[in-house]
């Protein structure tokens, strides 16, 4: 075997080794990138669909039924004309409301005075069904943002999703 033949084989082996290392390293870094948890900007973070105590339709009981909307970003989000809707079409529309960065607003069912942390649908009846329902949040262009569902009807009995 000549020196040039050995050198060519060694160079070829080194090139193959480099290619193999590169191919293995590339998917690993891509996998790391995709395994990072994705945190949506605005989410339905909690729902109290079953008002504690007796369901007597008092304003106190209605306001104990609520949905929390959380902004996971550092920047404020303008929620003007965003909607929160149940499966029966009861819709609450945010009016001139900016959700601060890393903040949560609680959307109560009953009557009250809107503040930075609490807004009110001003309803005289419950919205969220205790056995099964879906809360859907949409932006001002009617695009789906997030939803929260509970109960068993959705997947097993042909219930619809928004």
Secondary structure, DSSP 8 states (H G I E B T S, - for coil): --HHHHHHHHHHHHHHHHHHHHHHHHHHHHHHHHHS----SEEEEEEE-S-SS-----HHHHHTSEEEEEE-SSS-EE-TT-EEE-TT--EEE--S-EE-TT-EEEEESS-----SSEEE---SS--S-SSSEEEEEE-TT--EEEEEEESSHHHHS-----
